[in-house]
């Protein structure tokens, strides 16, 4: 947060490459976490998705990893 105070503007802060990559990864993770149930429905060809379905859990785990890596890249 201190680096945000040292930057001239918010646009300059967000336009650094590592901040952009981190934000994009976090957004992809967030989108994947929202769409995980729909992706699992299409892949399994069923209306009901069990919350313990392995594909659903793997998609949520990948989404969580994207979010965590994005946050870490954005911070450093």
C-alpha positions in Angstrom: 0.0 0.0 0.0 2.9 2.3 0.6 4.0 2.0 -3.0 0.6 3.3 -4.0 1.3 6.5 -2.1 4.7 6.9 -3.7 3.3 6.6 -7.3 2.3 9.8 -9.1 -1.1 8.6 -10.2 -3.3 5.6 -10.0 -3.0 5.1 -13.7 0.8 4.9 -13.5 0.5 2.5 -10.6 -1.8 0.1 -12.5 0.0 0.4 -15.8 3.2 -1.4 -14.5 3.5 -4.9 -16.1 3.4 -6.9 -12.9 0.3 -5.1 -11.6 -1.5 -5.7 -14.9 -0.6 -9.4 -15.0 -1.7 -9.9 -11.4 -5.0 -8.1 -12.0 -5.7 -10.2 -15.1 -4.9 -13.4 -13.4 -7.2 -12.5 -10.5 -10.0 -11.6 -12.8 -9.6 -14.9 -14.7 -9.7 -16.8 -11.4 -12.8 -14.9 -10.3 -14.5 -15.6 -13.7 -13.6 -19.3 -13.5 -14.9 -19.6 -10.0 -18.3 -18.2 -11.1 -18.4 -20.4 -14.3 -17.2 -23.6 -12.7 -20.7 -25.0 -12.0 -21.8 -24.2 -15.6 -18.7 -25.8 -17.1 -19.2 -28.9 -15.0 -22.9 -29.1 -16.1 -21.8 -28.9 -19.8 -19.0 -31.4 -19.3 -21.2 -33.9 -17.4 -24.3 -33.3 -19.5 -26.6 -33.2 -16.5 -28.8 -30.6 -14.9 -27.6 -31.3 -11.3 -24.0 -30.9 -10.2 -22.9 -32.4 -7.0 -20.8 -30.1 -4.9 -18.3 -33.0 -4.4 -17.9 -33.6 -8.1 -14.1 -33.9 -8.9 -14.3 -31.7 -12.0 -16.1 -29.0 -10.1 -13.6 -29.1 -7.2 -10.6 -29.1 -9.6 -12.0 -26.0 -11.4 -12.5 -24.2 -8.1 -9.0 -25.1 -7.0 -7.5 -23.8 -10.2 -9.6 -20.6 -9.8 -8.3 -20.2 -6.3 -4.7 -20.6 -7.5 -5.2 -18.0 -10.2 -6.6 -15.6 -7.6 -3.8 -16.2 -5.1 -1.0 -15.9 -7.7 -2.6 -12.8 -9.1 -2.8 -11.2 -5.7 0.8 -12.2 -4.9 2.1 -10.8 -8.2 0.1 -7.6 -7.7 1.5 -7.0 -4.2 5.1 -7.6 -5.3 
